[in-house]
Amino acid sequence: MLINVENASFSYGDNLIFENASFTVNEGERVGLIGANGEGKTTLIKLICGGLDADCGSVTRKNGATIGYLEQNGGYTSGNTVYAEMLEVFKDDFAAVERLEELALKLAETSPESAEYKRVSARIESLEKYIASRDCYNAEVKIKTVLNGVGFADSYDRIIDTLSGGEKTRLKLARLLLESPDMLILDEPTNHLDIATLYWLEEYLASFKGAILVVSHDRYFLDRVVLRVLEIENKKLVSFAGNYSKYKVLKAERNARMLKDYEAQREERAKLQDYVDRNIVRATTAKSAQSRVKQLEKMEILEKPYIPPKPPVYRFNYDMQPYETVIDIDGLNLGIGGKRLISAGQLKIRRGEKVALVGENGTGKSTLLKAIVKGGNPQITVGRHVKPAYYDQEGANLDGKNTVIAELWERHVGLTQTEVRSALARCGLFEEDMQKPVCALSGGERAKLGLCVLECERGNFLIMDEPTNHLDLPARESLERALKEFDGTLLFVSHDRYFLNAVAGRVVEIADGKLNRYDCGYESYGEAKRKQREEIAQKREEEKFEKRQAERENSYRSKKERAQDARKKELLKHTENKICELEERESELNLMLADGEIAADYLRVNGILEELNAIKLQLDALYKEYETMI
């Protein structure tokens, strides 16, 4: 057991977040934590990590257990380079290797007969065990593997303070993976990862030896990583065995069973009460009626099953149908900060198409969307009657000083207050949210406001940058439905593979400065990329094989030469064995000299010393012979 939470409750003032939460996380277990925005997932994590104390109940952590916690936007400040910061993780390992080398030199200069020799030897043995257990010699390999995996292959020398917020979060993730704690707690780890990095992280976590507790709205990620799901709903925590897909089935079955039991009991109680009401006053039936009263009193009343609030409902409509070609990109050259992102890019999007724009972080996806929205680029032609409407993943187009209701109303002054409030409520922002300043909104609330603003733009060409970020699972599913029903044109960037698969009809990939077009959905695109990776890997293996063959041919020697080498190896092995035998005998004799009883026998001591001198002469000769062989 690593973590045990028993009947824990927590409130912020009068606001109860959850109550009587109980669960255990065992060593090596993979657990997903889900729930709608605001249900208390992050609060529960802080209780586990010790950042908060439960109002009642207990949270127990295994003594000595290490916990690594990645917050949603958890980066750090440092003047170090990326690589230097990761080296800090292994400073004790590097120190151990360095100390071992120092002790080895010291041992070579120490008399084997001395007590110091034994002390140094024992210390060397202890260090060697530590180095083996920590795999210290591969520390730099581990660093490069993880840094390359999370997207820092070309950024070893970058100063951490110059990284973006998303890059700092990825770097914090890299450090946690290298620290390899007993338990990893990851709060939305996929938010700042491109698809290639997502696959890498899933594979890495599959081999991670510690326990994992992950909060995520990425359904594919949950399916591949977790084997148990904890859900916070209606201030209660319920555990489900299996991954996310299994959870969906089990929850539906549980809800159906609870509703059936509730309805059956309600029907039974109604019948009993009806009988009592009709018969309690009759002398002939009063006794039986009283019996039913006792039945009712003893019956444990089942609570009505919780019905979660309806998820947001999004509706995207437009007023004017555009011409056939919505956007035509011809020979596009696009860069930022002196870095060329796209060269001679070609892309045409037709009316009604739903196009996903994919690629690794930093390849220019968001930059391309902004270039289309901004306009003015002669290499980007927008078709006639096309009305673009843009969703920014960071909500930079929202005025943080405005209230929620003012932000929408000021943009659409023709709407009545009732219409504005109705639109916001339908998108998941209710009466208590209306007067909140935009800057005080959570990520999920900000995303819902951004989508509501997008709706009211009534664009026939929606351009969306990571629209599912910060949305809980019900909101994501609602957005998926709305975009699938939308008969206008859609160009979007997303790292949510489930969302991509559900919505995209065509995929455009930015890679190596090119716009590579795939006239298929995301699943087929993924299969094509998988085959491509397999072909590349096979080609590399073939090249390695050819190289090894060439090396063998170049190093071919005569049978006589190879026989001589074999003889030399045999002699070398024989010499090594002889040296080991003499050294063992030398140690035995030294131990005998240390025995008080033997030391009192002059003749015996003299014989031991003579044998030791003879061994020393033999060893000196063998050492010289050995040096000529190697």
RODRENKOL-21728 format. One record per residue (C-alpha): residue number from 1; residue in one letter; x, y, z. Coordinates in steps of 0.25 Angstrom, whole numbers. Each point is the difference from the previous one (the first is absolute). Layout:
REC   n res     X     Y     Z
REC NUM   a     X     Y     Z
...
//
This chain:
REC   n res     X     Y     Z
REC   1   m     0     0     0
REC   2   l     5    14    -4
REC   3   i   -12     8     3
REC   4   n   -12    -2     8
REC   5   v   -12    10     1
REC   6   e   -10    -4     9
REC   7   n   -14     8     2
REC   8   a     7    13    -4
REC   9   s    -9    12    -1
REC  10   f     4    14    -4
REC  11   s    -7    14    -1
REC  12   y     4    14    -4
REC  13   g    -7     8    10
REC  14   d   -15    -5    -1
REC  15   n     2    -6   -14
REC  16   l     2   -15     2
REC  17   i     9    -5   -11
REC  18   f    -1   -15     3
REC  19   e    -3    -9    12
REC  20   n     3   -14     5
REC  21   a    10    -3   -11
REC  22   s     7   -13     2
REC  23   f    10    -7    -9
REC  24   t    14    -6     0
REC  25   v    11     1   -10
REC  26   n    10   -12     0
REC  27   e    14    -1    -5
REC  28   g     1    -1   -15
REC  29   e   -15     3    -2
REC  30   r    -5     9   -11
REC  31   v   -12     8     4
REC  32   g    -8    11    -8
REC  33   l    -8    11     8
REC  34   i   -11     6    -8
REC  35   g   -12    10     2
REC  36   a    -6    12    -5
REC  37   n     7    13     2
REC  38   g    -1     6    14
REC  39   e    -3   -14     6
REC  40   g    13     0     8
REC  41   k    10    -8    -7
REC  42   t    11     9     2
REC  43   t    -4     2    15
REC  44   l     1   -15     2
REC  45   i    14     0    -6
REC  46   k     4    11     9
REC  47   l    -5    -8    12
REC  48   i     8   -12    -4
REC  49   c    13     8    -2
REC  50   g    -2     7    13
REC  51   g    -3    14    -5
REC  52   l   -14     0     7
REC  53   d    -6    -7    12
REC  54   a   -13    -8     0
REC  55   d   -11     6     8
REC  56   c    -2   -14     6
REC  57   g     4   -14    -4
REC  58   s    15    -3    -3
REC  59   v    10     0   -11
REC  60   t    12   -10     3
REC  61   r    13    -1    -8
REC  62   k    10   -11     1
REC  63   n    12     4     8
REC  64   g    11     4    -9
REC  65   a    -8    -1   -13
REC  66   t     3    11   -10
REC  67   i   -10     7    -8
REC  68   g     2     8   -13
REC  69   y   -11    10    -3
REC  70   l    -2     7   -13
REC  71   e   -10    11     1
REC  72   q    -9     5   -12
REC  73   n     9    12    -3
REC  74   g    12    -5     9
REC  75   g    13     5    -6
REC  76   y    11     7     8
REC  77   t    10    11    -1
REC  78   s    15    -2    -2
REC  79   g    12     6    -6
REC  80   n     5   -13    -4
REC  81   t     0    -6   -14
REC  82   v   -10   -12    -2
REC  83   y    11   -10     0
REC  84   a     7     5    12
REC  85   e   -13     0     8
REC  86   m    -2   -15    -3
REC  87   l    14    -3     4
REC  88   e    -4     5    14
REC  89   v    -9   -12     1
REC  90   f    12    -9     0
REC  91   k    10     8     8
REC  92   d     1   -11    11
REC  93   d     2   -10   -11
REC  94   f    12     8    -7
REC  95   a     6     2    14
REC  96   a     0   -15     3
REC  97   v     7    -3   -13
REC  98   e    10    10     3
REC  99   r     2    -4    14
REC 100   l     2   -15    -5
REC 101   e    11     5   -10
REC 102   e     7     7    12
REC 103   l    -1   -12     9
REC 104   a     5    -9   -11
REC 105   l    13     8    -2
REC 106   k     1     1    15
REC 107   l    -1   -15     1
REC 108   a    11    -2   -10
REC 109   e    10     8     9
REC 110   t    -4    -7    13
REC 111   s     7   -12     5
REC 112   p    -9   -13    -1
REC 113   e     5    -4    14
REC 114   s    -6    13     7
REC 115   a   -13     3     7
REC 116   e    -2    12    -9
REC 117   y     0   -10   -12
REC 118   k   -12    -8     6
REC 119   r    -7    13     3
REC 120   v     1     6   -14
REC 121   s    -3   -14    -6
REC 122   a   -13     0     8
REC 123   r    -4    14    -4
REC 124   i     3    -3   -15
REC 125   e    -9   -12     1
REC 126   s   -11     8     6
REC 127   l     1    11   -11
REC 128   e     0   -11   -11
REC 129   k   -13    -5     6
REC 130   y    -6    14     0
REC 131   i     4     3   -14
REC 132   a    -5   -13    -5
REC 133   s   -14     2     7
REC 134   r    -1    14    -6
REC 135   d     6    -3   -13
REC 136   c     9    12     1
REC 137   y     8    -2   -12
REC 138   n   -12     2    -9
REC 139   a    -5    13     7
REC 140   e     3     8   -13
REC 141   v    -6   -10    -9
REC 142   k   -13     1     9
REC 143   i     1    15    -1
REC 144   k     1     1   -15
REC 145   t   -11   -11    -2
REC 146   v   -10     8     9
REC 147   l     3    14    -6
REC 148   n    -1    -5   -14
REC 149   g   -13    -7     3
REC 150   v    -7    12     6
REC 151   g     5     9   -12
REC 152   f    13     6     5
REC 153   a    10    -7   -10
REC 154   d     5    13    -6
REC 155   s    -2     8    13
REC 156   y    11    -5    10
REC 157   d     7    14     1
REC 158   r   -12     8     1
REC 159   i    -2     8    13
REC 160   i   -12    -4     8
REC 161   d    -4    14     3
REC 162   t    -2     2   -15
REC 163   l   -10   -11    -2
REC 164   s   -15     1    -2
REC 165   g    -9    -4    10
REC 166   g    -4   -13    -7
REC 167   e    15    -3    -2
REC 168   k     3     2    15
REC 169   t   -11   -10     3
REC 170   r     6   -10   -10
REC 171   l    13     2     7
REC 172   k    -6    -2    14
REC 173   l    -6   -13    -6
REC 174   a    14    -4    -5
REC 175   r     6     2    14
REC 176   l   -10    -8     7
REC 177   l     1   -12    -9
REC 178   l    15     1     2
REC 179   e    -1     1    15
REC 180   s    -9   -13    -1
REC 181   p    -7     2    13
REC 182   d    -9   -11     7
REC 183   m   -12     7    -5
REC 184   l    -3     9   -12
REC 185   i   -12     9     2
REC 186   l    -2     7   -14
REC 187   d   -11    11    -1
REC 188   e    -4     1   -15
REC 189   p    14    -4    -5
REC 190   t    -4     0   -15
REC 191   n    -5    14    -1
REC 192   h    14     5    -5
REC 193   l     4   -12    -8
REC 194   d    -1    -3   -15
REC 195   i    -5   -13    -5
REC 196   a    14    -6    -2
REC 197   t     4     3    14
REC 198   l   -13    -5     5
REC 199   y     3   -14    -6
REC 200   w    14     1     6
REC 201   l    -5     3    14
REC 202   e   -10   -11     0
REC 203   e    11   -10    -4
REC 204   y     9     6    11
REC 205   l   -11    -1    11
REC 206   a    -2   -15    -4
REC 207   s    14    -3     4
REC 208   f    -1     9    13
REC 209   k     2    -8    12
REC 210   g    -7     9    10
REC 211   a   -15     3     2
REC 212   i    -7    10    -8
REC 213   l   -12     9     3
REC 214   v    -4     8   -12
REC 215   v   -11    11    -2
REC 216   s    -3     1   -15
REC 217   h   -11     3    -9
REC 218   d     7    -7   -12
REC 219   r    -8   -13    -2
REC 220   y    11    -7    -8
REC 221   f    10     3    10
REC 222   l    -8    -5    12
REC 223   d    -3   -13    -8
REC 224   r    14    -3    -3
REC 225   v     6     4    14
REC 226   v   -10    -3    11
REC 227   l    -6   -13     6
REC 228   r    -9     6    10
REC 229   v    -9    13    -1
REC 230   l    -4     9    12
REC 231   e   -11     9    -3
REC 232   i    -4    12     9
REC 233   e   -15     3    -3
REC 234   n   -10     7     9
REC 235   k    10     1    11
REC 236   k     2   -15     1
REC 237   l    12    -8    -5
REC 238   v    -3   -14    -7
REC 239   s    10   -10    -5
REC 240   f    -1    -8   -13
REC 241   a     9   -11    -4
REC 242   g     6     1   -14
REC 243   n     4    11   -10
REC 244   y    -9    12    -5
REC 245   s    -8    -8   -10
REC 246   k    -3   -11    11
REC 247   y    -4    11     9
REC 248   k   -10     5    -9
REC 249   v    -7   -13    -1
REC 250   l     1    -3    15
REC 251   k    -6    14     3
REC 252   a   -11    -2    -9
REC 253   e    -3   -14     6
REC 254   r     1     6    14
REC 255   n    -9    12    -3
REC 256   a   -11    -9    -6
REC 257   r     1   -10    12
REC 258   m    -1    11    10
REC 259   l   -12     7    -8
REC 260   k    -7   -14    -1
REC 261   d     2    -3    15
REC 262   y    -5    14     4
REC 263   e   -12    -1    -9
REC 264   a    -3   -14     5
REC 265   q     1     5    15
REC 266   r    -8    12    -3
REC 267   e   -11    -8    -6
REC 268   e     0   -10    12
REC 269   r    -1    11    10
REC 270   a   -11     6    -7
REC 271   k    -8   -13     0
REC 272   l     3    -2    15
REC 273   q    -4    14     3
REC 274   d   -13    -1    -8
REC 275   y    -3   -12     7
REC 276   v     2     7    14
REC 277   d    -8    12    -4
REC 278   r   -12    -9    -4
REC 279   n     0   -10    11
REC 280   i     6     7    13
REC 281   v   -13     4     5
REC 282   r    -7   -13    -2
REC 283   a    -1    -9    12
REC 284   t     1   -12    -9
REC 285   t    12     4    -7
REC 286   a     7    10     9
REC 287   k    10   -11     5
REC 288   s     5    -4   -14
REC 289   a     0    15    -3
REC 290   q     9     3    12
REC 291   s     9   -12    -5
REC 292   r     2     8   -13
REC 293   v     3    13     8
REC 294   k    11    -8     7
REC 295   q     5    -5   -13
REC 296   l     1    14    -5
REC 297   e     7     5    12
REC 298   k    11   -11    -1
REC 299   m     2     2   -15
REC 300   e    13     7    -3
REC 301   i    -4    11   -10
REC 302   l     8     0   -13
REC 303   e     5    14    -4
REC 304   k    -5     5   -14
REC 305   p    11    -3   -10
REC 306   y     8    13    -3
REC 307   i    -3     6   -13
REC 308   p    12     8    -5
REC 309   p    -3    14    -5
REC 310   k    -2     1   -15
REC 311   p    13     2    -7
REC 312   p     2    13    -9
REC 313   v    -8     0   -13
REC 314   y     8     7   -11
REC 315   r    -7     4   -13
REC 316   f     8     5   -12
REC 317   n    -8     7   -11
REC 318   y     3    11   -11
REC 319   d    -8     9    -8
REC 320   m     6    -1   -14
REC 321   q     5   -11    -8
REC 322   p    15     2    -6
REC 323   y     5    -4   -14
REC 324   e     6   -13    -2
REC 325   t    14     3     3
REC 326   v     1     5    14
REC 327   i    15     2     1
REC 328   d    11    -1   -10
REC 329   i    15     0     5
REC 330   d    10     0   -11
REC 331   g    15     1     1
REC 332   l    -1     4    15
REC 333   n    13     4     7
REC 334   l    -3     2    15
REC 335   g    10     2    11
REC 336   i     1     6    14
REC 337   g    12     7     7
REC 338   g     9    -3   -12
REC 339   k    -3   -15     0
REC 340   r    -7    -5   -13
REC 341   l   -12    -9     4
REC 342   i    -6    -2   -14
REC 343   s     6     0   -14
REC 344   a    -8     1   -12
REC 345   g   -12    -6     7
REC 346   q   -12    -4    -9
REC 347   l   -14    -3     6
REC 348   k   -15     2    -5
REC 349   i   -12    -2     9
REC 350   r   -14    -1    -6
REC 351   r   -13     3     6
REC 352   g    -5    -9    10
REC 353   e    13    -7     3
REC 354   k     5    -3    14
REC 355   v    15     1     0
REC 356   a    10    -4    11
REC 357   l    13     7     1
REC 358   v    11    -9     7
REC 359   g    15     0     2
REC 360   e    10     1    11
REC 361   n     1    12    10
REC 362   g     7    12    -7
REC 363   t    -3    -4   -14
REC 364   g    -9    12    -2
REC 365   k   -15    -5     1
REC 366   s    -5    11     9
REC 367   t     9    10    -9
REC 368   l    -7    -5   -12
REC 369   l   -14     2     6
REC 370   k     3    14     5
REC 371   a     5     4   -14
REC 372   i   -13    -5    -6
REC 373   v    -8     8    10
REC 374   k     9    13    -1
REC 375   g    -1     0   -15
REC 376   g     8     9    -9
REC 377   n     9   -11    -5
REC 378   p     0    -1   -15
REC 379   q     3   -15     0
REC 380   i   -13    -3     8
REC 381   t   -12     3    -8
REC 382   v   -14     0     8
REC 383   g   -12    -4    -9
REC 384   r   -12     9    -2
REC 385   h   -10     1    10
REC 386   v     9    -7    10
REC 387   k    -2     5    14
REC 388   p    11    -6     9
REC 389   a    -2    -1    15
REC 390   y    12    -3     9
REC 391   y     2    -8    13
REC 392   d    13     3     7
REC 393   q     5   -11    10
REC 394   e     5    10    10
REC 395   g   -12     9    -1
REC 396   a     9    12    -3
REC 397   n   -11     7    -8
REC 398   l    -9     1    13
REC 399   d     1    13     8
REC 400   g     4    -5    14
REC 401   k    -6    13     7
REC 402   n   -14    -3    -5
REC 403   t   -10    -8     7
REC 404   v    -5   -12    -7
REC 405   i   -13     6    -4
REC 406   a     6    13    -5
REC 407   e    11    -8    -8
REC 408   l   -11    -6    -9
REC 409   w   -10    12     1
REC 410   e    10    10    -5
REC 411   r     4    -9   -12
REC 412   h   -15    -2    -4
REC 413   v    -8    13     5
REC 414   g   -12    -4    -9
REC 415   l    -3   -12    10
REC 416   t    -9     2    12
REC 417   q     5    -3    14
REC 418   t    -9   -12     0
REC 419   e     6    -5   -13
REC 420   v    14     2     5
REC 421   r    -3    -7    14
REC 422   s    -6   -11    -8
REC 423   a    12    -2    -9
REC 424   l     9     0    12
REC 425   a    -8   -10     8
REC 426   r    -1    -9   -12
REC 427   c    15     0    -1
REC 428   g     2    -4    14
REC 429   l     1    14     7
REC 430   f   -12     3    10
REC 431   e    -5    11     8
REC 432   e    11    -1    11
REC 433   d    10     2   -11
REC 434   m    -6    12    -7
REC 435   q     7    11     8
REC 436   k    13    -7     1
REC 437   p    12     7    -6
REC 438   v     6    -7   -12
REC 439   c    14     0     6
REC 440   a    -6    -8    12
REC 441   l    -6   -11    -8
REC 442   s     6   -14     1
REC 443   g     6    -7   -13
REC 444   g   -13    -7    -2
REC 445   e    -9    12     2
REC 446   r     9     8    -9
REC 447   a    -1   -10   -11
REC 448   k   -16    -1     1
REC 449   l     0    15    -1
REC 450   g     9     0   -12
REC 451   l    -9   -10    -7
REC 452   c   -12     8     3
REC 453   v     6    12    -6
REC 454   l     4    -9   -12
REC 455   e   -15    -4    -2
REC 456   c    -5    14     0
REC 457   e    10     4   -11
REC 458   r    -9    -9    -9
REC 459   g    12    -3    -9
REC 460   n    -1    -9   -12
REC 461   f    15    -4     1
REC 462   l     4    -4    15
REC 463   i    15     1     3
REC 464   m     3    -7    13
REC 465   d    13    -1     8
REC 466   e    -1   -11    10
REC 467   p   -15     1     3
REC 468   t     0   -11    10
REC 469   n    11     5     9
REC 470   h    -6     2    15
REC 471   l   -13    -6    -4
REC 472   d    -5   -12     9
REC 473   l    -5   -12    -7
REC 474   p   -15     3    -1
REC 475   a     4    13    -7
REC 476   r     9    -6    -9
REC 477   e   -10   -10    -5
REC 478   s   -10    11    -2
REC 479   l     9     8    -8
REC 480   e     3   -12    -8
REC 481   r   -15    -2    -3
REC 482   a    -1    15    -4
REC 483   l    11     0   -10
REC 484   k    -4   -13    -6
REC 485   e   -14     6    -2
REC 486   f     6    13    -5
REC 487   d    -2     1   -16
REC 488   g    10    11    -2
REC 489   t    16    -1    -1
REC 490   l     9    -3    11
REC 491   l    15     1     2
REC 492   f     5    -4    13
REC 493   v    13    -3     8
REC 494   s    -2   -11    11
REC 495   h     9   -10     8
REC 496   d   -13    -7     5
REC 497   r     1   -13    -9
REC 498   y   -14    -4     4
REC 499   f    -5    14    -5
REC 500   l     8    -1   -12
REC 501   n    -5   -14    -4
REC 502   a   -15     5     3
REC 503   v     0    13    -8
REC 504   a    11     0   -11
REC 505   g    -3    -4   -14
REC 506   r    14     4    -5
REC 507   v    13     2     6
REC 508   v    11    10    -4
REC 509   e    14    -2     7
REC 510   i    11    10     2
REC 511   a    13    -7    -1
REC 512   d    14     4    -5
REC 513   g    -6    14    -4
REC 514   k   -11    -7   -10
REC 515   l   -15    -1     1
REC 516   n    -2   -15    -2
REC 517   r   -14    -3    -4
REC 518   y    -7   -13     4
REC 519   d   -14    -2    -7
REC 520   c    -5    -9    12
REC 521   g    -5     1    14
REC 522   y    10     0    12
REC 523   e    -1   -15     2
REC 524   s     5    -3   -14
REC 525   y    10    11     1
REC 526   g     6    -6    13
REC 527   e     1   -14    -7
REC 528   a     7     6   -12
REC 529   k    10     7    10
REC 530   r     2   -13     7
REC 531   k     3    -7   -13
REC 532   q    10    11    -4
REC 533   r     7    -1    14
REC 534   e     1   -15    -2
REC 535   e     6     2   -14
REC 536   i    10    10     5
REC 537   a     4    -9    12
REC 538   q     1   -12    -9
REC 539   k     9     8   -10
REC 540   r     9     4    12
REC 541   e     1   -14     4
REC 542   e     4    -4   -14
REC 543   e    11    11     0
REC 544   k     5    -5    13
REC 545   f     1   -14    -5
REC 546   e     7     4   -13
REC 547   k    10     8     9
REC 548   r     3   -12     9
REC 549   q     2    -9   -12
REC 550   a    10    10    -6
REC 551   e     7     1    13
REC 552   r     1   -15     0
REC 553   e     5    -1   -14
REC 554   n    10    11     3
REC 555   s     5    -7    13
REC 556   y     1   -14    -7
REC 557   r    13    -6     4
REC 558   s     7   -14    -3
REC 559   k    -3   -12     7
REC 560   k    14     0     6
REC 561   e    -2    14     6
REC 562   r   -13    -3     6
REC 563   a     6   -13     6
REC 564   q    11     9     6
REC 565   d   -10     9     6
REC 566   a    -8   -12     6
REC 567   r    13    -5     6
REC 568   k     3    14     6
REC 569   k   -14     1     6
REC 570   e     2   -14     6
REC 571   l    14     4     6
REC 572   l    -6    13     5
REC 573   k   -12    -8     7
REC 574   h    10   -10     6
REC 575   t     9    11     5
REC 576   e   -12     8     6
REC 577   n    -5   -13     7
REC 578   k    14    -3     6
REC 579   i     1    15     5
REC 580   c   -13    -2     7
REC 581   e     4   -13     7
REC 582   l    13     6     5
REC 583   e    -7    13     5
REC 584   e   -11    -9     7
REC 585   r    11    -8     7
REC 586   e     8    13     3
REC 587   s   -13     5     7
REC 588   e    -2   -13     8
REC 589   l    15     1     5
REC 590   n    -2    14     4
REC 591   l   -12    -4     8
REC 592   m     8   -11     7
REC 593   l    10    10     4
REC 594   a   -10     9     6
REC 595   d    -5   -12     9
REC 596   g     6     1    14
REC 597   e     2   -15     2
REC 598   i     8    -1   -13
REC 599   a     8    12     3
REC 600   a     5    -6    13
REC 601   d     6   -12    -8
REC 602   y    14     5    -5
REC 603   l     2   -11    -9
REC 604   r   -13     0    -7
REC 605   v     0    15    -2
REC 606   n    14    -2    -6
REC 607   g    -6   -10   -10
REC 608   i   -11     9    -4
REC 609   l     9    12    -2
REC 610   e     9    -9    -9
REC 611   e   -13    -4    -8
REC 612   l    -4    14    -1
REC 613   n    13     5    -6
REC 614   a    -1   -12   -10
REC 615   i   -14     5    -4
REC 616   k     5    14    -2
REC 617   l    11    -4    -9
REC 618   q   -10    -8    -8
REC 619   l   -10    11    -1
REC 620   d    10    10    -4
REC 621   a     4    -9   -12
REC 622   l   -14    -3    -4
REC 623   y    -4    15     1
REC 624   k    11     3   -10
REC 625   e    -4   -11    -9
REC 626   y   -14     4     1
REC 627   e     3    15    -4
REC 628   t     7    -5   -13
REC 629   m   -12    -8    -4
REC 630   i   -10    11     1
//
